[in-house]
Amino acid sequence: MEATATLTLSSSPAGARRSPARPTVASLHLRRVPTLSFHLRGAQGPAAFRALSSPFPGCRRRRRSGMVVRAEMFGQLTTGLESAWNKLRGVDRLTKENIAEPMRDIRRALLEADVSVPVARSFIESVTEKAIGTDVIRGVQPEQQLVKVVNDELVQLMGGEVSDLVFAKTGPTVILLAGLQGVGKTTVCAKLAFYLKKMGKSCMLVAADVYRPAAIDQLTILGKKVGVPVYSEGTEAKPSEIAKNGLKEAKSKKTDVVIVDTAGRLQVDKAMMNELKEVKKAVKPTEILLVVDAMTGQEAAALVGAFNVEIGITGAILTKLDGDSRGGAALSIKEVSGKPIKFIGRGERVEDLEPFYPDRMAQRILGMGDVLSFVEQAQQVMNQEDAEELQKKIMSAKFNFNDFLKQTKAIAQMGSFSRIIGMIPGMNKVTPAQIREAEKNVKFMESMINVMTADERERPELLAESRERRRRVAKDAGKTEQQAAMATGKRRRKYGNLRQRDLDSMRGYRR
Ligand SMILES: Nc1nc2c(ncn2[C@@H]2O[C@H](COP(=O)(O)OP(=O)(O)OP(=O)(O)O)[C@@H](O)[C@H]2O)c(=O)[nH]1
């Protein structure tokens, strides 16, 4: 198992008087605690904390020292909001006076998440007004009341309702994708086609990005991957002509949806806008979606507004929400541009696109997980019968290594561990190190199962009972005999508390 470093730093009293403090390394511990924590001492602790935490989005101070790096999307925002609720502990009703400080925390959290100042200001005004006007409800704590008001306002801020794709009443629906360079347009073409195919629609991709030759190849490869045809005329033709001819072909083939990939530029320029206007005129799209990168925060929101004024768009697709995005884009786009976010991209795989649900996003921002998305995604990768059979096996202690592999494959299809964990309520505080450790444990188990015989996979007790078998499995998987013994449940007691705990976490696949 991976050991994680805990770096303990302290600033000397002399250094503390000189600002900014330069904390000195006091000690370096290797511990099995899967968080990265810096212990800061001295008067300049907070300043040192800010300096140290700046490269880590999602860090928070814990008690008077230390910080925890959170794994969940928008972790920093969630942490900032939590500190606001905490300030209301012990009050019996929400008043203008006692919510002033929590409101400052919320405002700060929003600004740190890269929400624009006017959006943050109007959000705070609205929350304050509603929170003070809220009647005391018996059995509901004032801080819970504030969470409810913030939740409702976040949902409103992000557009309230889910904004579905609109389909043409007759003929193919044309979806025109636009956006700056590298935001993920070409990838979104394939993701959208994959999503629409699952809805039973036939699709065609049109390669109208003629400036980056690799874009056509990229689209062709992605088209093959998702099993949809790609229309292209190389790099010499005009984008509007390519789009028009592509649409003609789609009509002749009775294709339901045509997705047009266009070129990206480094910044908004006249030539780019004119070209898009020409493509728009040539194919009269039902949807014009601007693809924006979530990492660019409030800039993304401003971009959606600018494209809407110039071209007239129908919505946005927010990509790279799996990265270090702080939330500013998701929170600001609707408010700034008046246009809804229709989809979000949370990874590079074609499966990693989902409709944008403001209510689910608000829950995740508040650290409440997203059970609905979790269930929907689980349903896509596992059928009902499999799930029932698995449940029966677990109940009757007949869960074997094949079942374990089936489970891990299904989980892998749902996306990365951090993404899955973020959807589970209460798991928002799981740290990246803990996630890496879980992934490592799963890989470790898989490597051993892969070298087991069919019998051993079916009957885990064979390994628990035979040292010879464990030795062979360990050797073939490149592990030690002790590791094999641990994984198969043999000699649990020998390894003391830590390993006992590891084994308990593996209990699911032991008899
Ligand atoms: N992590 C992550 N990466 C993404 C996501 N969407 C796209 N990417 C990656 O971003 C990079 C750029 O994606 P492209 O689809 O080529 O971007 P583009 O907008 O078509 O680029 P241009 O054609 O140069 O304008 C690729 O490496 C993608 O794999 C996402 O949701 N999450």
The ligand as an ORCA input file, in Angstrom:
! r2SCAN-3c Opt
* xyz 0 1
  N      -9.834     16.264    -19.109
  C     -10.584     16.548    -20.144
  N     -10.011     16.698    -21.340
  C     -10.791     16.990    -22.393
  C     -12.193     17.145    -22.257
  N     -12.687     17.443    -23.505
  C     -11.628     17.462    -24.343
  N     -10.490     17.189    -23.689
  C      -9.115     17.143    -24.206
  O      -8.736     18.440    -24.647
  C      -7.838     18.356    -25.726
  C      -8.326     19.240    -26.888
  O      -9.521     18.670    -27.383
  P      -9.990     18.851    -28.908
  O     -11.290     18.146    -29.041
  O      -8.904     18.485    -29.859
  O     -10.191     20.423    -28.924
  P     -10.660     21.339    -30.130
  O     -11.481     22.409    -29.523
  O     -11.291     20.543    -31.209
  O      -9.262     21.905    -30.618
  P      -8.984     22.770    -31.979
  O      -9.455     21.937    -33.115
  O      -7.503     22.975    -31.948
  O      -9.723     24.028    -31.840
  C      -7.745     16.884    -26.100
  O      -6.581     16.363    -25.525
  C      -8.980     16.275    -25.435
  O      -8.780     14.919    -25.115
  C     -12.783     16.980    -20.957
  O     -13.995     17.110    -20.732
  N     -11.924     16.678    -19.950
*
